[in-house]
Amino acid sequence: TRLHLTLSASKNDTVRMLIDEAQPIKARYRVQDVLTGEPPCEQLRVERQTEDFVTLSWSSGRHHICIWHFPFRVEILCGQEVLVTFNSKGKLWFDRIQEPPSLLKTYFHSYLCVSFKRTRQVYYGKRHSGSLWISRQTVPAAWGQTSVFTGSVTSTVCPSTRKTCGSGTRGTSGGPPPPPQFKLLLLSTRLITALSQRPSLHRDGEPYRLYNLDVFAYDLYSRLGLYGSVPLMVAHKPDRTVGVFWLNASETFAHVNYSPTDHQDDQAPPLKRRRVRPQADVHWLSESGVIDCTVLLGPGPHQLLAQYAQLTGYQALPPLFALGYHQCRWNYNDEADVKAVDAGFDQHAIPYDVIWLDIEHTDGKRYFTWDPVLFPEPANLQHHLEKKKRKMVVISDPHIKADPGWSLYREARDGGHFVKDREGRIYRGSCWPGESSYLDFSSPATRAWYSRCFSLDKYKGSTPSLFVWNDMNEPSVFDGPEQTMPKDAVHHGGWEHRDLHNVYGFYQHMATVEGLITRSGGSERPFVLSRSFFAGSQRLGAVWTGDNVASWEYLKISIPMVLSLSLAGIAFCGADVGGFVQDPEPELLVRWYQAAALQPFFRGHSAKETKRREPWLFGEEVTAAIRSVIQQRYCLLPYWYTLFHQANSSGLPPIRPLWVEFPREQSTFAVDNQYMIGGALLACPVTESGAQQVRILLPGSREIWYDIHSAEAYKGGSTITLPVTLETVPVFQRGGSVVCRSAGRGTCTADYQRLPLAVTVALNREGRADGELYLDDGHSFRYRDAKSFCLRRFSMLSGRLLSRKPSTVTVHVPGAKDIPASFQYVEGCCQLTADGLNLSMAVDWELQIS
């Protein structure tokens, strides 16, 4: 069997490698629609060539690719440093497609055909059967909650005609556990938090499984599949960040094998022993498809995040209301119940923006319908909310009740929009409605049809203020293998479900988003939440961490889970407040609201078996604490919205592990209980029951950190102990930053948009600070299509530090007379507050302090 290798390098310092059979008897599945387009390729130059290898370079010549013919190996270097090695152990195995049953030998010789994009050289080489390994040497690796890739990766692709891959994917690891400072994990379905700090949780022999599944109340530290998968691995050390993106939508395993820290080669004779640098070997195993791998060369965390965004797309800029608080339950009983909950928020002065309806709002679990008894006037209910500038979200799952008497089912059946079984019949599986058929979202025609179902004239009872929640889209099949669709089900183009399983939910998400955009004539930004996801889902909207449990452990793990999603490009993410199942105690509920208010997606949700938990049902102390934290969230919306603009334009997620902002500080690498919100705020939510104090790492020996509540200043490069009460939410502003907040109170984001802004300037050691504020209409695409937005830059340029009390504050607007401003000054913490300024963010102005 001949294999064809294509290598290409792009201007943004990424290298893509694609391996396929040269002449397969059947085309292999290649993932579509995930990459935003082919990046512009650089001309590859041959720097050196022998009978055994060839060395290529591009652009400035800073990076090189070395390719050995036999045994096949590829190295990517920066200068003299090897960054990544493919097939370092000579175990590349690419199983050929064959007609079953086959009497061919399991092992066979094959040939490799190598071509380089935009060059004319073609190379051939013989290779033995094996697996692809990607190797990388490193010093202590970064935070363990992201698919940190610091070593070698073995990859195996099995043919689509087989139902299982070869044995051995769960064998024992060949090496000892990683040292305490060495962390590694996958940006995929779940997070394994702080493994190096939990020795009992090391599972070196168990691979990470990327296979989207409906897992109720999931185990916290399992490496098995969960709701979504992003096959991205990131490695970080103080002077280098690299990543590997493995583009394959079939069932995939990533087996990480750690080597110890610096040690001697004990196998060699004493006189020849040498130091061996720490390394992690990663073996990729995918059931079908091709090897399509992109290396992101950084060199820093910010550059790598930008490279990944350029590859798979930037986070969609959400409508402003979506950054407010969402209230959800399975299920609110009827229209009167919805109105009562809505009124309760007003009565208790708690802002919120969206109320959600789960599956019980439909007529017999038929999506795009309403229960005629419980929700007889859905449009009027939405108008009732819209008068208060609030929205509604309803659920829409991918399964369709198999009811020939239902017009939507007949339309999908007659249009050929359902997945088929291996015999060519419409596939049937069990889900909430009972016997159901599943829409084939891999078909562009099906996606277009589904999108039209959201039009106002077709979706009776819907209005422009109705938005959508895609659930159960792994897909979940109650009577299917592992509660999902059989791998031999057939999709558009004749592809088996095994080939594209992990993008099924991604495609439903895509079709729903397009439906809401089309509904508005292309003018309004959609909001769609999806449980299942894949690389590129960030372009579509929000995801959440699924069916969690009301316990302290699930609260703790919600932080590294959303950090991992953020590093995987899916920045609009969050965890259900209070836990979906079981009943949280009041202290846990308060602490969860405090943590979730500091995460991008902020929704309270609970199962129908749980007790009602609206924020005012636990006594005034709890209500006051929850009210305070939700109000603080709304006041901080100008900053959150600015961060989402940055994610939409640069790829930087709103929340980030500490090491992303402080890449050279190894003390930050293992921290997963605190994080940065943008580059200005450090958050450390309280996640321990009965906590009276918390320890907080304040990184940066040259940094100053200000407690946002007391304005007390702390020196960086230290760990402090902070006393806490039930009302305490530890957040610090970084010296040298400017943060904008809304000043005042309201009932929803529309109210807060009209409030004046408070600008908080935190000076660094040099007496300087800067920051940004992004503003637009908060709901339309005019920011993109008409460039209708305002982006303001704030800079504090004192040039000198004053040790005395300021005497005057003067407002200077070009072309106008200077005006003195009233101010207050607190000497204890050197805090100056100027108010009543009445300045517009649309014009230039200065505050002069003397």
N, C-alpha and C positions, 0 to 999 in steps of 0.2 A: 504494500500500500504506500503510495506517495502522499506526503503531506505538503501543504503549501503554507509558507510563513510570509506574512506581510508586516513590515516594520515601517512606522512613520513617526516623525517628530514634528512638533508644532512650535510656534513662536512663544507660546506661554509656558515653555519648559515642561511639556508632557510628552511621553513616548507611548505609542499604542502598538501592541503586538497581537496579531490575529493568526490563528492556526486552524486550517480546515483540511479535509481530504481533498486532494487534487482532482480526483475524478470519482466522487461517491456515486453509488447506485441510486441514491436519493438525496436530495438537498437537505442539509442540516438546518435546523431552526436558528435564525439570527434575530436577536431581540430588536424590535423596532420601537420608535417613538420615545425612547428613554433619553437618548442623546439629542441635544438641541440642533445638531448638524455636524457635519465633518469640519473639524478645526482646520484652519489653513496650514498646509504642510510646508515644512522647510525643505530646501534642497539638501539631500544627504551627500556628503563628500567621502570618498574612499581615502582614508589617511594612510592605511597600510594593509597589505594583502599578502598572504602566503598560501601554501597548499592547505594549511590547517585552519586558518582563521582570517577574518577581515575586521578592520577597525574603521568605523564610520564616525563622522562628526557633522555638525550643522551650526548654522548661525555664527556666533562668535567663536565657536570651537571650545567653549568652556566645558561642554559635556561630550562624552564619547560613548559609542556602543561597540562592544567587542563581541563577535560571534564566532564560536568554534564549531566546526562541522561535525566532528566525531570524537568523543561523545558530544552531542549537541548541548551548547551552553551559551547563554547571553548575559553579558555584564553591562551595566550602565554606570558610568563613572563621571565624577566631577573632578577635573584635574586628575590627581593620582588616587583619589579616594573612590573605592567601589561602593556605590550606593545600594544597588540591588543586583542580585544574581538570579537568573532563571535557570532552573534545572541544575542546580549546583551539585546534586548528588546523582545525576544521570538516571533519574527514574521517571522521566516523561512517559506517560502512557496515553495513547489516543486510540481508543477502541474503534474499529471500523464498523460501519453499517453493513449488515449482512442479512440475507433472507433467511428467516428461521424456518425449519431447524437447519443448523449448519454443522457439517462434519469437519469444518476447517479446524486446524490446530489453534489452540488458544494463543500461543505465542508465535509470532512470525516476524520476518524481517520487513523493514519498510524503508522508504527513502523520503528525504526532506527536500522540498523545493523552496528556496528562499528568494523572495523578491523585495526590492526596496522601492517604496513609492517615489516617483519622480526621478528614478534613476533607471539605467538600462541593465544593471548587473543582475544576473540570475545565478544562484548557486545551488548545487545539489550535494547532498551528503547522506551517508548511510547512518542509521541510528538503531539502537536496540530498544526493545519494549521497556517501558518504565513509567515514570511519573514526572511531572514538571515541578521543579522546586524553585522558589524565589528566595534568595538568601540576602541577608543584610546584617552586617556587624554593627554593633551599637554599644554605647555606654548606657548607664541606667535609663530605662525607658520611661515614657510618659504615663500619665494617668490611665488607669486600667479600665475606664468605662467607655472607651471608644475602641473600635477595632484597631487597637494599636498594633501596627505590623512592624516587628523588629526582628526579622530573621529570614528564614527561608520558607518558601511556599511550594508545596507539591501540588500539582494539579492533574486530575484524571478526568477525561470525558468518556462516558459510556454511551453506547449507541441507543438510539431511540427505539429500536426493536426489542430491546431487553426490558424486562420489568424491574430488575434489580441490578445494582452494581455489584462488583465482586466483593468478597468478604474482606475484612481487615480494616474497615473504616473506624472501628471502635477498639482497635488493639491498644495495648499499653504503650505508654510513651517510652522512648529510649533514654530519657534524661531525667535528672533530678528536678525538683520543683524550683521555680524561679527565686532569686534572692529577694529580700523584702522590698528593695527599691525598684524591682523590675515588674512592670505591669503590662498586660496585653489583653485586648478583647476585641470583639466584632461590633461594628456599627450595623446592627442588624435587628433581629426581632426582639432582643431583650438585652439587659445589661447584667454582667456579673460584677458586682461592685467590690472594689478594694480587696481583690483576691489575695494580694500579698499581705494584707493585714488579717486575713482569716485563713490560716494555714489548713484548717480542716476542710476548707472548701476547694482546695486545689484538685483538679480533675485532669491531670495531664494526659491520661489515656482517652479522654472523651472529647470528640470534636464538637465544635459549634455547628448546629444544624440550621440552615436557612431554608425553611419550608413553611409557608404561611398557613397557620392553623387557628381554629377557634378553640382557645384554651381558657376555660372558666376558672377563675381564682388560681391563676398560674403559680407554680413553684417559683420562689424568688431566685434561686441560684442554679436552676436547670439550664443546660446549654441546648435543649431541644427547641423546636420551632415555636414561634408565637405568631402574632397577627401580621407582621410585616417583615420585610428583609431589605437591607441595603448592603450589598456585598462590597463594602469599602473597608480597607484596613489602613490605619495611620500609625506611623512610627515617629517618635520624637525623642531627641536628645538635645542637650543645651545649644548646640550649634547647627542643628539640622532637623528638618521635618520632611518626611516623604510619605507617599500614600500609594496604594495599589487598589484599583477599581476593577472588579471581576464581573464583567457584564454577561450574566447567564441567569435565565429565569426558571430553570429546572431545579429540582431538589439538589441542594449543594451543601457540602460539608467543608469546614475549614478546621483542620487539625493543627494545633499549635504545640510545638515541642520546644521547651526552653532548655538552654544550656546554662550552667552556673555562671556566676560572675568570674572575673579574671582568675584563671587557674592554670596549672601546668598540665602539659600533655603527658599523662602518666603511662601511656602505652609505649612511649619512646624510651630508648636507653637513657640513663641518667645524664650522660654527657651531651645528649642531643635534645633534651627536653626544652621546650620553649613555652612562653606564655600564650594562652589561648584566649582571645577576646570573647566576651559574652555574645551569644547569638540566639535567635529564636527561628526555628524552621517551621514554615507554614505549608501544609499540604492542602490544596484545593481539590475537591472531588465533586464534579457535576454529572448528573445522570445523562444529559443529552446536550445537544447544541455544539457550539464551537468554542475554542479558547479565544476569548476577546478580552484582553487585559490592557489597561492603561496605567502607566506609572506617572504619578504626580511628584515632581521633583522639588517643590517648595521654592526656596530653601527654608522659609519660616512658616509658622502656622497660618498667618494671614494670607500669604501667597498661596499656600496649598488650598485653603478654603476658597479663594478666588478661582484657582484652577479647576476645582471640582464644580463650582457653579458655572463656569464657562462650558464645562463638559455636559452637565445634566440639567442646567437651568437654575435661575435665581428664584428665591422665595417670592411667591406672589404677594403683592402689596394688598393686605386685606382691607375691606371697608372698616372705618373706625369703630363702628358699633361692635364688630367682632372681637375687639380688644377689651371690651367691657366684661361685666360678669354675666354668666349664662346660668339659668335655673332649669334643671331637668329632673325628671323622675319617670320610672317605668311603673305606672303611668299616671298622669293627672286624669281624674275620673271623667270629667265632662266640661262643658263650657263654663258652668258656674264655678267649678273648682279652679279653672284657669283664671277667671276674673278675680276670685277671692285671693289667690296667691299673688297676683299682680297688685291688688289693693294692699295686701300685707306689706309689701316692700315700701309703698308710699307711707303707710301708717307708721312704720318703724324707721322712716328716713334712711333707708338703705337703697343706694342706687343699683340698678340692674338694667340690662338692655334686651335680653332674649329669654323667652320661655319656650321649652321644648316639649314635643309630644312623641311618645314612643309608639309601638305597634298597635296598641289598643285603640288608637284614634281612628283606625281604618274600619271599613265594612268587611268583617271576616278576614282580616289580614290581606286584603287586596290593596296593594299600594296604589297611590293616585286616587284613592276614594276616602270617604269620611263615614263614620258610623252615623246612620240617620237618626238615631235616638240620642246618643251622647253628644254628638257634634252636628246638630241639624243646620246651623248657620255659620259655617266656618269663615266665610268672607266677612261677615259682620264682626266676628270675634277678632279677626286680624285688623279690621278697621278700628275697633275699640283700642287695641294696642298701639296702632299706628298714630292715633291722636295724641298719644303720649310719647311718640317718637321711639317706640319699642317694636321689636320684631318677633316672629315666630319661626321655629325650625321644626320640620317633621321628618320622620324616618322613611327611607326608601331602600329596601334591600334588593339583592340581585335575583332572588327567586320569585317566580310568578305562580300564583295558585293555579293548579291544573283544573280549571273550570271552563269547559266549552261554552257555558252560558254567559261568560264574562267577555265583553267585547275586546278588552285589551289583550286578554289571553289569545283570543281568536286572531287578532291582528298580528300578534307576535308569531303565532304558529304559522299562519298563512304567508307571512313575509319571510319565513325561514330564519328567524332571529334566535332560535334556541340551540343550545349545545346538543349534539347527537351522541348516541352511544356507539359502540364499536360495530353494531349491526346496521347503523344508519337511521335508527329510529330516534325520536325525540327523547333525550335523557330525562329520566324522572328520579327525583330524590325527595327526601322528607325534610321540611323545615317548619317554621312557625305556622303556615297555613295548612299543614298536612302535605299531601302529595303535591309536588311543585316541579316546574321546569325552570331551567336556568338560562338567562340571556347570555348570548355569546358576544361579550363586549370586545373580543379581539377583532370582530368584523367591523370595518368602518361603516358599513350600511346599518348594522345594528346600533352602533353608537349614534349615528345620525337619527335613526328612528326613535331611540330612547330620549335623545335630547329634545325632540319635538313633543314628547309626552309632557314636558314641563311648560309648554305654552299656556297662556292664560285661558284660551278658548278650549283647550283640550283637558287641562287639569282643572276640573270644575271645583269651585270653592277656593281656589288659590288666588293670591294677590301679589303685587310686586314686593310686598314686605314678608313673603314666605320664603324661607331658605331650607337647605336640605342636609340630611345626615345619612351617609351610606354606612350601613352596618352589615355584619354577617357576610362580608364580601371577600373572604379568603379563597374560595367560597366555603361557607359552612353548610354541610349536608349531614343531618342528624344520623342517617342510616348509612353513610358512606364510610370508606376506609379512613381511619383516623378522623372521622367526622368531617371529611371533605370529599371532593369529587374524585372518582376513579381516574387513574392515570391514562387509561385507554379511551376515555371520552374524546370525542372528535370535535375540533373547532374549525372555524373558517380557514380555508386553504388546505384542509386535510390534516392539519397539525394535531397531534395528540395533546391531551391536557398536560401530560408530563413535561412537554416542551416549554409551556408558558404559564405554568401554575402560579408562579410568584408575581406575575403582572396582571392577573385577573382583576383584582381589586383596583389596581392602578388604572385599568381601562374603564371600569365603572365610574371611578372618580372623575376621569377625564370627560366622559360622556355627560355626567351630571353638571359639571362646571360649564361645559359648552351649552347645555340646555338653559341654564340660568342667564348666561351672557346673551344667547339668542333671544330669550324672553324679553329682554330689555332693549332689543334692537342694537346690541353691542355697546351700549353706553354705560351700563352699571357693572361694578365689580361684584362677582358672586361671593357667596360664602358656602362652602361645602366641607363638612367634617367626614373623614373616612377612617374606618378602623384598620383596614388593610392598606399596605403601602409598599412602594418599591423606590429605587433610585429615580429621581425626577418628580416624585409626588409633591415636592415643595412648590413646583410651578402651579399646582392646582388648588392648594388650600391647607387645611389643618388636619392633624391626626391626634389621637390620644392613646394612652397606654393600656386601654382595655379594661377588662373586668377585674379590678383590684378589690382588695379586702380592707375593711375598717380595722386596721391594726397599726401599731407604731412601726413595725418592720416595713409595711407597704408604704407608709409615709416616708420613711427614710430612703427607700429605694427609688421613690418617684423622682428624687433630685438627680442621681446619676442616670436614670433612664431618659429624662428630658435633655440632659446634657449630651448624652450619646446621640439622640435623635438630632440635636442641634448641630453636632459635628458632622453628622451624615447629611447635612444640607437641609433637613426638614425642621425648619426653625419655628414654625407655628405649631407648637405641641404642648401638651399638658396632661395631667392625671386627674381623674375624677375626685373632687373634694369629698373627704369623709369616707371614701371607699364605696364601691358599688354594692357590695354585699356585706351583711352583718351591720350591727348598729354601733356607731362610735360613741364613746363616752364624751361628755362635754369638753374636757381638756383636749382630747385628741381632735375633736372637730375644730376647736379654735386654732390649734397649732396647724391643722391642715389648711384652713383658710389663710393663715398667715404665710405658709409656704407657697400655696398655689397662687396667691395674689402677686407673687414675685416670679411667676412663670408666664410664658407667652400666652397660652390658652387657659382660660380661667372658667371652669364649669363645675357646679355642684350637681351630682347625679347619684341615684340610688335605685336599687331593685324594688320590685313591688312587694316582696316579702319583708322588707325593712320597715321600721317605724318612720313616719313622716319626720323630716328634718329641716324644714324651712328655718332660717336663721333665728327667728323669734320664738322658737318653741322650747328653749332650754333655760329660760330665766334671764333676767335683765343683765346680769354680769356677762353672760355669754353673748347675748344680743349686742351689748355695747362693744365688746371686743371685736366681734365680727363686723359690726357697722363701721368701726374705726378703720379696720384693715381694708375693707372694700372701698371706703371713701379715699383712703390713701392711694389705692390702686388707681382710682379715677383721677385724682390730682396728678398722678405721674404719667397720665396718658400722653401728654405732649412729648415726653421723653421716649416712651415706648413706641409711639408712632414714628418718631425720628429714627429709632433703631430699626424698625421694619423698612423704612426707606433705605437705610444703609444695606440691609440684607437684600433688598430688591435690586440694588445698584452695584454692590461690591461683593456680595456673598458672605459677609460677616454675620453670623447669627446674633440675635439680641442677647442671648445668654451663652456664656462661654466658661469652660474650666479655667481655673486660675492660670494654668501653664500657657494658655493661648495668649494671654496678656503679659505674662512674665516667663518667657520661654527658656531663659537661662537659669532660673531658680529651681533647683531640684527639689527643694522643700515643698513646691507646689504640685509636683508630679502625681502624688498619691492622694491628693485632697479631692474628695467627692461629696462632701457635705456642705460646702460653700462654693460660691462661684461669682463671676462678674456679670452684671447686667450692663451691657455695653462696655465701654472703657472707663466709665466714671463711677459706677456703684458696685460695691462688694456686699453680697447678701449671705447671711448664715442663719437660715431658719432654725428654730428650736424644734428638735425632733425626738427628744427624750421625755418620757413621762416624769412629771414632778421635778423637772429641771429648775434649779435655783441659780445656776451659773453655766456659762458656756465658754469654751476656749476657742479663740478665733485667731487664725493666722493672718497677719497683715503683711503681705509681701512687699519687697522693694526697699532696700536699705536707705535709698535716697527719697523715699516716698513719705508723704504726710497723709494720714487718713482722718476724716472728720466724722464723728457720730452724727447722723443726720437729725437725731432727736435732741441731743444735748449740745451739739456743736463742739464738743470736746475734741481736741486734736491728739492723735497718737502717731508715734514714729513707726515707720515701716521696718520690715526685716525682723519682726518679733511676733510672738504669740501672746495675746492678752487674755485675761480672764474677766468676763463681763457678767455682773449680776443680772438676773432676769426675773421678771414676774410673768403672769399669764398674758399681760398686755405687751410685753417686750418683743419687738421684731428687730433683731440686730442688722442694721444696714449702715454702711460707711461710704462717704463720698471721697473720692480720690483727689488729693491736692493737685491743682493744675487743670481742673475740669469745671465745666459750666453745665448745670442741669436746669431745664425749664419745667415748671409745674403749673397746673391750673390753680388759681387762688379763689376759693369759695366752695359752694356746695351745689349739687343738682341731683336729678333723679335718673339721668341716663347720659350717654356720651353727647347727645345733641345739646343738652344743657351745659355741659362742661366746655363745649366748643365756644360758647359765647362768653365764658368767664375770662377775666384778665389773667395774665401770666405772671408768675413769680419766678425770677431768675436767680438761682443760687450759684454764687461764684466761690469756689474753694481754691485758695491760693497754694501754689507749691513753694518750695524753698526759695525760688527766685522771685516770688511775688507775682507769678504769671498764672494765667488760666485761659483755656479756650474751650469752645463747644459749639454744637450746631442745633438748629431747630428747623424742622421740616413741617410745612403746612400745605394742605390743599383742601378741596371740598369734602374729603372724607368718604366719598361714595362712588364717584364716577371714574372713567378712564381719561378724563380731560388732562390729568397730570401727565399722561403718556402721549395722548394724541394731539393735544393743543399746547403742551408744555405749560399748563396752568397750575403753577405751584409756587411756593415761596420757600427758599432755602437760605436761612440767615446764619452767619458765622459770628460768634461772640468771642472777643479777645480782651483779656485784661493785661495791659502793657504798662505796668507801673514804672519799671526801670529801677526802682529803689523801694526798700521797705521802710515804713514809718513806724517808729516805736511810740509815738505820741498819739493822742486822741485826734481823729479828724475834726476839722473845724467847719468845713463847708462841703456840700455836694451840689454840683452844678450840672444842669442838663443842657447839652449843646446839640442842636439840630441844624445842619447846614442850611443857610438862607433864613434862619430865624434868630430871634434874640435869645441869649442864654437866660435860663430860668433857674433860680435856686430851688432845691428840693428839700423837703423835710426828711429827717432820718433819725434813727435811734442807734446808739452804739453801746454794746455790752463789753466793758473792759476785761472782765474775767476770761472771756474766750475770744476777745478781739473780733467780735461779730458786729458788722454794720448792716443795717436794714434801711433802705430808702423806699418809701411807698408813695402812692398817689401820683405816679409819674405820668400817666396818661400818654404813653408812647405807642406808636404803631410799629408792628413788626415788619411792615412793608417798606419802611424808610430807614435811612442810616441815621444813627444818633450816637452820642457819647455821654458817659457820666464821668465828670472830672471831680476827683476827690482830693482835697487838700487840707 
